Amino acid sequence: MKILIVDDNPTNIIIIREILKKENYRNTVAASSAAEMFQRLGIEEPGGELMPGSSDIDLILLDMMMPEMDGITACRIIQKYERLKDIPIIMVTAVGDSKKLAEALDAGAVDYVTKPINKVELMARIRLALRLKQEKDWHKERDQRIQEELKLAALVQHAVLSSAIDDPQFAIDAMYKPSFELAGDLYSWYPLGEGRYGVILLDMMGHGISSSLFCMFIASVLKDTVSTYVEPEKVVQELNRRFNQLHIENQLVQYYFTAIYLVVDTKHKKIDYVNAGHPPALFFQKGREVVRLETVCPPVGLFDKMETETHTISYEGEGHIVLYTDGLMEVVEGTQDEQIEYLERTLDGSRRLDKDLMQRLFFDEGHLQEREDDKCLVWITLKEGEISE
């Protein structure tokens, strides 16, 4: 515990040191001016960079009235440095002006004592300031640990996302930008054999830790569910059953997720899908109107049982399918129909995913409106090519 005493009067420094010494606060250092205090804290010049290394000062007793620079001005300068602003500063003053005292507190001081110094009052205020600093440090360390754990969780969450596929008849890739470190969007795809691929994109209600944990649960059961049930309606029904097994006592919020799951059969040129409350996927084929893979059932998790059926569309030649979450739509102004029409016009031009273009249109910050939701786009390319048996 180190206390810095700042006063241009050597007698005042001696008095304060003796008071502290009798209370077993022996680790003290002194400065006779604001400039000397700055040097002791690692400030070479006010407003400049801090010198390397962190300050070892735990508390400052700062005289309010000093030549060259008064304590209030010095306090304001200290508050500009992130590494120093949490050091508690107690003003020591002979001034009884309430406006000056209020100004000192506004400048960043946590408390004040008046001259002549009352040792009981001084020690009480020091103990209070140190206790508050200890609590603040504890919260700061805890928040730092939480942030580190969130970053690790985000890395784990990102690791479960599927990697791009580029096969002779089928290619798939994605772009994803969470609104927070942990997100509520999830995409996955799985080769099912015989030229078939299962693809799912889901959007969990809400953001943050709770939504991301639900997402991780779904990710843990997806592969087994898709490989076992394959057919879209059975996969979605099984995900609904598994999700509803998460009984949470005293749950104030009804969690659910929208999802679109489809099986692309490149051998028989067909797409089977179920859209559970999700924005419509868009299917583009040259010379044909855009086909919307519309909602066919409510979101997953709202009801104990889901009644749904698989819808099928056929295709010929090349084309591409775009799946997206509503966060992507929200960067476009207008009604939902206007947003989807904009996506249809914008996404029709390129057969392959143009990441540079998509980045500029949808994922860069500061365009159209502020980012409020996770944004995800999955691009499926259907190619002409030989099917390997």
C-alpha positions in Angstrom: 0.0 0.0 0.0 1.7 3.2 -1.2 0.3 6.7 -0.6 1.5 9.8 -2.4 1.4 13.1 -0.5 1.4 16.2 -2.7 1.9 19.5 -0.9 4.2 22.5 -1.5 4.5 23.0 2.3 7.1 20.6 3.8 5.5 21.0 7.3 2.1 19.7 6.0 3.9 16.7 4.5 5.6 15.9 7.8 2.3 16.1 9.7 0.4 13.8 7.3 3.3 11.3 7.3 3.4 11.2 11.1 -0.4 10.6 11.2 -0.1 7.8 8.6 2.9 6.2 10.4 1.0 5.9 13.7 -1.8 4.1 11.8 0.8 1.7 10.2 0.7 3.3 6.8 4.4 3.6 6.5 4.9 3.3 2.7 4.5 6.9 1.7 6.2 9.1 -0.9 6.0 12.9 -1.3 5.9 15.5 -4.0 6.2 19.3 -3.6 4.3 20.2 -6.8 2.0 19.0 -9.5 4.9 18.6 -11.9 6.8 16.4 -9.4 3.6 14.3 -8.9 3.3 13.8 -12.6 6.9 12.6 -12.8 6.2 10.2 -10.0 3.1 8.8 -11.8 4.9 8.4 -15.1 3.6 11.5 -16.9 6.5 13.2 -18.6 4.4 16.2 -19.6 0.6 16.9 -19.1 -1.3 15.5 -22.0 1.7 13.4 -23.2 2.2 9.7 -23.2 2.7 7.7 -20.0 6.1 6.3 -19.5 6.4 2.5 -19.7 5.3 0.5 -16.6 2.3 1.0 -14.3 2.1 3.3 -11.4 2.5 1.7 -7.9 0.6 4.5 -6.2 -2.6 3.3 -4.4 -3.9 6.7 -3.1 -3.1 10.4 -3.5 -3.5 13.1 -0.9 -3.4 16.2 -3.0 -3.2 19.8 -1.8 -5.8 21.9 -3.6 -3.9 25.2 -3.5 -0.4 25.0 -4.9 1.8 27.4 -7.0 2.1 26.9 -10.8 -0.7 24.4 -11.0 -3.5 23.9 -8.4 -4.8 20.5 -7.3 -8.1 20.7 -9.3 -6.3 21.2 -12.6 -3.8 18.5 -11.7 -6.7 16.1 -10.9 -8.3 16.7 -14.2 -5.1 15.8 -16.0 -4.7 12.5 -14.1 -8.3 11.6 -15.1 -7.3 11.6 -18.8 -5.0 8.6 -18.3 -6.8 5.2 -18.3 -4.1 3.6 -16.2 -4.2 6.4 -13.5 -7.9 7.4 -13.4 -8.8 4.7 -10.8 -6.3 6.0 -8.2 -8.4 7.6 -5.5 -7.5 11.2 -4.9 -8.4 13.0 -1.6 -8.1 16.7 -1.7 -6.5 18.4 1.2 -7.6 22.0 1.5 -7.9 25.0 3.8 -10.6 26.4 1.5 -14.2 26.2 2.8 -15.8 27.3 -0.4 -18.4 24.8 -1.3 -18.2 25.6 -5.0 -14.5 24.9 -5.0 -15.0 21.6 -3.2 -17.7 20.6 -5.7 -15.4 21.6 -8.5 -12.7 19.3 -7.0 -15.1 16.4 -6.8 -16.3 17.0 -10.4 -12.6 17.0 -11.5 -12.2 13.4 -10.2 -11.4 13.6 -6.5 -13.2 11.0 -4.4 -13.2 13.0 -1.2 -11.6 15.9 0.7 -10.3 16.8 4.1 -9.8 20.3 5.5 -6.9 21.9 7.2 -6.0 21.9 10.0 -6.1 18.2 9.6 -8.2 16.1 12.0 -6.4 12.7 12.1 -9.6 10.8 12.9 -11.3 12.3 9.9 -8.3 11.8 7.7 -7.9 8.1 8.5 -11.7 7.5 8.1 -11.6 9.0 4.6 -8.5 7.2 3.6 -10.0 3.8 4.7 -13.2 4.6 2.8 -11.3 5.5 -0.3 -9.1 2.4 -0.2 -12.1 0.2 0.4 -13.9 1.6 -2.6 -10.8 1.2 -4.7 -10.4 -2.4 -3.6 -14.0 -3.1 -4.6 -13.5 -1.3 -7.9 -10.3 -3.3 -8.6 -12.2 -6.5 -7.8 -15.0 -5.7 -10.3 -12.4 -4.6 -12.9 -10.5 -7.9 -12.6 -13.7 -9.9 -12.7 -14.9 -8.0 -15.8 -11.6 -8.6 -17.4 -11.9 -12.4 -16.7 -15.4 -12.4 -18.1 -14.2 -10.6 -21.3 -11.4 -13.1 -21.7 -13.8 -16.0 -21.2 -16.3 -14.5 -23.7 -13.5 -14.2 -26.3 -12.6 -17.8 -25.8 -16.3 -18.8 -26.0 -16.6 -16.8 -29.3 -13.6 -18.7 -30.7 -15.2 -22.0 -29.8 -18.5 -20.9 -31.2 -16.9 -19.8 -34.5 -15.0 -23.2 -34.7 -18.3 -25.1 -35.0 -19.3 -23.3 -38.2 -18.9 -25.3 -41.3 -16.0 -24.7 -43.8 -16.6 -24.0 -47.4 -17.2 -26.8 -49.9 -16.4 -26.7 -53.6 -17.4 -29.9 -55.3 -18.0 -30.6 -59.1 -21.8 -29.9 -58.8 -22.1 -28.0 -55.6 -20.3 -25.2 -53.7 -21.2 -23.4 -50.5 -19.7 -20.6 -48.5 -20.8 -18.1 -45.9 -20.2 -14.6 -44.5 -20.9 -13.9 -40.9 -20.6 -10.9 -38.6 -22.0 -11.1 -35.0 -23.3 -8.0 -33.4 -21.6 -9.0 -30.1 -18.7 -11.3 -29.2 -21.2 -14.1 -28.8 -23.9 -14.5 -31.4 -27.3 -16.2 -32.0 -26.8 -17.2 -35.7 -25.6 -20.7 -36.7 -25.0 -22.3 -40.1 -23.9 -25.8 -40.9 -23.9 -28.2 -43.9 -23.2 -31.9 -44.3 -22.5 -34.1 -47.4 -25.2 -36.8 -47.3 -23.9 -39.0 -50.1 -25.2 -39.6 -53.6 -24.8 -36.0 -54.5 -27.0 -34.7 -51.6 -26.1 -32.0 -49.1 -28.0 -30.9 -46.0 -27.8 -27.2 -45.2 -29.2 -25.3 -42.3 -29.2 -21.7 -41.2 -30.8 -20.7 -37.9 -31.3 -17.5 -35.9 -31.8 -17.8 -32.2 -34.0 -15.2 -30.5 -31.9 -12.6 -28.6 -28.2 -12.0 -28.3 -25.4 -12.6 -25.8 -24.5 -15.5 -23.6 -28.0 -17.2 -23.3 -28.6 -17.2 -27.0 -25.1 -18.4 -27.8 -25.4 -21.3 -25.3 -28.7 -22.4 -27.0 -26.9 -22.2 -30.3 -24.1 -24.4 -29.1 -26.6 -26.9 -27.8 -28.2 -27.1 -31.3 -24.8 -27.3 -32.9 -24.0 -30.3 -30.7 -27.0 -32.3 -31.9 -27.1 -31.1 -35.5 -24.8 -33.7 -37.1 -26.5 -36.6 -35.5 -29.9 -35.3 -36.3 -29.2 -34.5 -39.9 -27.4 -37.8 -40.6 -30.1 -39.8 -38.9 -33.3 -38.2 -40.2 -32.1 -36.5 -43.4 -35.6 -35.4 -44.5 -36.2 -31.7 -43.8 -39.5 -32.1 -41.9 -38.2 -34.9 -39.7 -34.9 -33.0 -39.0 -36.9 -29.8 -37.9 -39.3 -31.9 -35.8 -36.4 -33.6 -34.1 -34.6 -30.3 -33.4 -37.9 -29.0 -31.9 -38.1 -32.1 -29.7 -34.5 -31.8 -28.5 -34.8 -28.0 -27.9 -37.9 -28.5 -25.8 -36.0 -30.9 -23.6 -34.1 -27.9 -22.2 -36.5 -27.3 -19.3 -35.5 -24.1 -17.6 -37.1 -23.3 -14.3 -38.6 -19.8 -13.8 -37.9 -19.0 -17.4 -39.2 -15.5 -18.0 -38.4 -15.5 -21.7 -39.7 -18.0 -24.3 -36.6 -18.9 -26.3 -37.0 -20.2 -29.9 -35.2 -20.0 -33.2 -36.1 -19.5 -36.8 -34.5 -21.9 -39.2 -34.4 -23.0 -42.8 -33.1 -26.5 -43.6 -32.8 -27.8 -47.0 -31.5 -30.9 -48.8 -29.9 -30.2 -52.2 -30.0 -33.3 -54.4 -27.6 -32.5 -57.3 -28.3 -35.9 -58.9 -32.0 -35.6 -59.2 -31.9 -31.8 -59.5 -34.3 -31.0 -56.7 -34.3 -29.1 -53.4 -36.3 -30.2 -50.4 -36.8 -27.7 -47.7 -38.6 -26.6 -44.5 -38.7 -22.9 -43.5 -39.5 -22.5 -39.8 -40.4 -18.9 -39.5 -37.2 -17.7 -41.2 -36.8 -15.0 -43.9 -37.3 -16.7 -47.3 -34.2 -18.1 -49.0 -33.8 -16.9 -52.6 -33.3 -19.3 -55.5 -31.8 -17.8 -58.7 -31.7 -19.4 -62.1 -30.7 -17.6 -65.3 -33.7 -16.5 -67.3 -36.2 -17.4 -64.6 -38.0 -15.5 -61.9 -36.5 -15.6 -58.4 -38.1 -18.4 -56.3 -38.7 -17.6 -52.6 -38.4 -20.5 -50.2 -41.1 -19.1 -48.0 -42.1 -20.0 -44.4 -44.1 -23.2 -44.0 -44.3 -23.6 -40.2 -43.7 -21.6 -37.0 -40.2 -21.2 -35.4 -38.6 -24.1 -33.6 -39.2 -24.2 -29.8 -42.5 -22.4 -29.6 -44.6 -25.5 -29.3 -44.1 -29.0 -27.9 -45.0 -30.6 -31.3 -44.5 -29.2 -34.8 -46.7 -29.9 -37.7 -44.8 -29.3 -40.9 -44.1 -30.8 -44.3 -41.3 -30.8 -46.8 -41.6 -28.6 -49.8 -39.8 -29.5 -53.0 -38.6 -27.4 -56.0 -36.9 -28.8 -59.1 -34.2 -27.0 -61.1 -32.2 -27.3 -64.3 -28.8 -26.1 -65.2 -26.8 -23.7 -63.0 -28.1 -21.5 -60.3 -27.5 -20.3 -56.8 -29.4 -20.2 -53.5 -28.9 -17.5 -50.9 -29.9 -18.0 -47.3 -29.6 -15.1 -44.8 -30.8 -13.9 -41.4 -32.9 -10.9 -40.7 -29.9 -8.9 -39.6 -28.8 -8.7 -43.2 -32.2 -7.4 -44.2 -32.1 -4.7 -41.5 -29.3 -2.8 -43.3 -31.8 -2.1 -46.0 -34.4 0.6 -45.3 -38.1 0.0 -46.1 -40.7 -2.6 -45.5 -39.9 -6.3 -45.4 -41.1 -6.8 -48.9 -39.0 -3.9 -50.1 -36.0 -5.3 -48.3 -36.4 -8.7 -49.9 -36.9 -7.1 -53.3 -33.6 -5.3 -52.8 -31.9 -8.5 -52.0 -33.4 -10.2 -55.1 -32.0 -7.4 -57.3 -28.6 -7.3 -55.6 -27.9 -11.0 -55.3 -29.0 -12.0 -58.8 -25.9 -10.8 -60.6 -23.1 -13.2 -59.6 -23.3 -17.0 -59.7 -20.5 -17.3 -57.1 -20.2 -15.5 -53.8 -18.5 -12.1 -54.3 -17.3 -11.5 -50.8 -15.8 -8.0 -51.6 -19.2 -6.9 -53.0 -21.2 -8.4 -50.1 -18.8 -6.8 -47.6 -19.4 -3.4 -49.1 -23.1 -3.8 -49.4 -24.0 -5.5 -46.1 -21.2 -6.1 -43.7 -19.2 -2.8 -43.5 -20.0 -0.5 -40.6 -21.6 2.9 -40.9 -23.8 2.3 -44.0 -27.6 2.7 -44.2 -28.1 2.2 -40.5 -26.1 1.0 -37.4 -25.6 -2.7 -37.0 -28.2 -4.0 -34.5 -28.3 -7.7 -35.2 -26.1 -10.6 -36.2 -25.6 -10.7 -40.0 -25.2 -14.0 -41.8 -25.3 -14.9 -45.5 -25.0 -18.5 -46.9 -24.4 -18.8 -50.7 -25.0 -22.1 -52.4 -23.8 -22.5 -56.0 -25.3 -25.2 -58.2 -23.0 -26.1 -61.0 -23.0 -28.2 -64.1 -20.6 -31.1 -63.7 -20.1 -34.8 -63.6 -21.6 -36.6 -60.6 -19.1 -39.0 -59.0 -20.8 -42.3 -58.1 
